[in-house]
């Protein structure tokens, strides 16, 4: 299906109060939705954490940028042993009724084994915490029990009111939805917030989301199709709260890290799906101008996704 059809639908939905929720209806109709959310959220949370050497014994704090529709990432961080977890998003999309359907998966043996291996808590303590989660009667009760702070909507000043420094800052496919000014502010605050031995770990998706699998997938386009268009043209079709992506490659985030004097411990680039190459001569000048310098345009389409690991 042509990507403009999905873009037009999302543009209309963005004008409604519940547009973003309606945009996710199709995904929630999948009978394995809650199982898939659990696997994805917990796996990614544990995967990113293993790349860090953080001493949780000294009362470490964590910040998650982009809670989304599930609190499972924040809960995983709490089970690992973070004393306090702050999780934030631009909209409040959490529902306790939805979370209750995901609680039973916390007993999944593979999850328990891995979280116990990395946690400062014993398996019995983790099981007791899960039992407490099961007995929670509301999200507020859950947050109080696990010392999780949820802010949605939020501003960076709201985060600082809750905690002035963090041992760990993380996000999962969120930064590509932030505008360049917002990213600049996030990296500036990251430099300020990270403790001397703290880590920031962000997984970023670099591809055109209209090429993503699903009913509305446009199989005829490259996963970097959006690089062909001017800012004006792309903003017309996708410059709304539902469809917005910043169209930036890993190079931009490396430039931001350098600008704000953040040490790039590692960048792990990956291609997780079949590639449909884009002719680099089609990349629009508006895209190229977003970078300080691009010596080779193929670098803008090198990776579909990547994990950026930073230290202060």
Buried (B, 14 or more C-beta within 10 A) or exposed (E): EEBEEBBEBBBEBBEEEEBBBBBBEEEEEEEEBBBEBBBBBBBBBBBBBEEBEBEBEEEBBBBBBBBBBBBBBBBBBBBBBBBBBBBBBBBEBBBBEBBEBBBEBBEBEEBBEBBBEBBBBEEEBBBEBBEEBEEBEEBEBBBEBBEBBBBBEBEBEBBBEBBEBBBBBBBBBBBBBBEEEBBBBBBBBBBEBBBEBBBBBBBBBBBBBBBBEEEBBBEEBBBBBBBBBEBEBBEEBBBBBBBBBBBBBBBBBBBBBEEBEBEEBEBBBEEEEEEEEBEBEEBBEBBEEBBEEBEEBEBBBBBBBBBBBBBB
